[in-house]
Amino acid sequence: MTLTSEKALTSDRIQETLYAFTRSQILFAAIDLDIFSLIAQGYNTHESILEQLNLDERGLRILLNGLVGIGFLEANRDRTYSLPGDVAKFLVKNTDAYIGGMVHHCKRLYENWSMLTDAVSSGQPVGGAQSLAQLETYFSELVKGLYVSNYPTAQKLSKLLGIGETAHNLEILDVAGGSAVWSIAMLERDGGSRATVIDFPSVTHVAEHYVAQHKLEDRYTYWAGDLEEMEIPDQAFDVAVMANICHTLGPVATQKALQKLAKSLKPGGKLAIVDFVPDNRRSSPGWPLIFGVNMLITTPEGDVFTGAEYEKWLKAAGFKSVALQEIETEVTAIVADI
C-alpha cells in the first residue's frame, strides 16, 4: 500500500467558474430594481420592499434569498435585511461612492462575452467595429462607472510622481482623460499646477462635472476631439498621463501616441502610463490576461501589453528611462522620462 500526501484533485474550481455567472446576474437584478437603496431608506423587510415595487411576491422573496446567498444582504433574526458595509458604501444610489454605473457597464458586456467563440474565430469585436458616435456614447457612460474605483489609484500615482512634494507648478496633459480623475488627484496635491484634458466631446462634459465637484474649474482646459487626429503643441507639458487607454488603442496606435506625447513634453518631462500589465512571458494567471480577452471582444486592435513591450516602444519614441511599479493589485504604472 502506497501512502501519498498529494491532494486529491476535485472539480471545485471548474464548477465555481461555471456558476460564477449566477452571482453577477443576481447583482444585476438587484441594481435594476434598486433593492439596496430601498433597504438603506428603511424598507428593510420583504413586505415593505414589496409595497414599493410592483413585483411577484415569490420572485422578490427568492431574489432576496439569493442576495443573502452571495453575501450582498444580511438576514436578521427579526426578519429584516441589512446591508454589508461595502454594499452600503458602493451600491446605494445618490451617494458619492456609488458604482452602479460600473454594474450597468458589466451587464452590457455580458451579452458580448457570451459570443466570445465568435470573436476568437473572427479576430474581430462582436458586432463589428463601433462608429465614432458609438464610441463617444460608450466611453461617456463607462468613465462614470470608473471614477470611484480609479480615484484612490490616481492619488497613489500622483504621490509616485512626487507631485506637490518634489514637483510643483506643472502643466499636466490628461490624455483620453475620461472623468479627469487622474489629473484631479494631481491638482489636489499641488495648488500651482494646471491640467488639460483630451477626450471626445461628450466625454469632456463628464470631466467638467467631476472637475466642478472638486472645485478645480479655473485650473482646467479641455481639448475635445480624437487623440489620433489631434495636433499637440511641442514641449508644452511637464507631465502627461495616459491611463487605461493603450489597451483600447492597440499596438500601432499606442506607438504613434507615444511618439506624439514625447514631442509634447518639455525636456525632463514625464509620461505616466497606467494599465493592466501581464508578465513578460504572459505566463502568470491573473486579471491582465483576462482583461485582454475583453479587448478582443470589444475592440478591433486592443490587447494588453507587457512591460518589455512598453519599454521598447517608449525608448523608440525617445524616452530615456522607463520604470514600472505596481500601484494597486494588478495595476501597473509605467513612468518614462524624456
KAWOGI-V986499 format. One record per backbone hydrogen bond with DSSP energy under -0.5 kcal/mol. CO is the residue of the C=O (numbers start at 0). NH is the residue of the N-H. Records with the same first field share a line. If there is no record, write none. Layout:
CO = NH + NH
This chain:
0 = 2
10 = 14
11 = 15
12 = 16
13 = 17
14 = 18
16 = 19
18 = 21 + 22
19 = 22 + 23
20 = 24
21 = 25
22 = 26
23 = 27
24 = 28
25 = 29
26 = 30
27 = 31
28 = 32
29 = 33 + 34
30 = 33
33 = 37
34 = 38
35 = 39
36 = 40
37 = 42
38 = 41
41 = 43
43 = 80
44 = 48
45 = 49
46 = 50
47 = 51
48 = 51 + 52
52 = 54
55 = 59
56 = 60
57 = 61
58 = 62
59 = 63
60 = 64
61 = 65
62 = 66
63 = 67
64 = 68
65 = 69
66 = 71 + 72
67 = 70
73 = 75 + 81
75 = 78
79 = 75
81 = 73
83 = 87
84 = 88
85 = 89
86 = 90
89 = 98
90 = 92
91 = 94
94 = 97
98 = 101 + 102
99 = 103
100 = 104
101 = 105
102 = 106
103 = 107
104 = 108
105 = 109
106 = 110
107 = 111
108 = 112
109 = 113
111 = 114
112 = 115
114 = 117 + 118
115 = 119
116 = 120
117 = 121
118 = 122
124 = 127
130 = 134
131 = 135
132 = 136
133 = 137
134 = 138
135 = 139
136 = 140
137 = 141
138 = 142
140 = 143 + 144
141 = 144 + 145
142 = 146
143 = 147
144 = 148
145 = 149
146 = 150
147 = 151
148 = 152
149 = 153
150 = 154
151 = 155
152 = 156
153 = 157
154 = 158
155 = 159
156 = 160
157 = 162
158 = 161
161 = 164 + 165 + 166
166 = 163
169 = 171 + 193
170 = 237 + 238
171 = 173 + 195
172 = 174 + 240
173 = 176 + 197
174 = 242
176 = 179
179 = 183
180 = 184
181 = 185
182 = 186
183 = 187
184 = 188
185 = 188 + 189
189 = 192
193 = 171
194 = 220
195 = 173
196 = 198 + 222
197 = 175 + 176
198 = 224
199 = 202 + 203
200 = 204
201 = 205
202 = 206
203 = 207
204 = 208
205 = 209
206 = 210
207 = 211
208 = 212
209 = 213
210 = 215
211 = 214
215 = 218
216 = 219
218 = 194
220 = 196
221 = 223
222 = 198
224 = 226
225 = 228 + 229
232 = 235
236 = 265
237 = 269
238 = 172
239 = 271
240 = 174
241 = 243 + 273
244 = 247 + 248
245 = 249
246 = 302
249 = 253
250 = 254
251 = 255
252 = 256
253 = 257
254 = 258
255 = 259
256 = 260
257 = 261
258 = 262
259 = 263
260 = 264
261 = 264
262 = 234
263 = 235 + 236
265 = 268
268 = 337
269 = 239
270 = 272 + 335
271 = 241
272 = 333
273 = 243
274 = 276 + 331
275 = 277
277 = 306
278 = 281
282 = 284
285 = 289
286 = 290
287 = 291
288 = 292
289 = 292 + 293
290 = 294
291 = 295
292 = 296
293 = 297
294 = 298
296 = 125
300 = 250
305 = 309
306 = 310
307 = 311
308 = 312
309 = 313
310 = 314
311 = 315
312 = 316
313 = 317 + 318
314 = 317
320 = 336
322 = 334
324 = 326 + 332
327 = 330
330 = 326 + 327
331 = 274 + 333
332 = 324 + 334
333 = 272 + 335
334 = 322
335 = 270
336 = 319 + 320
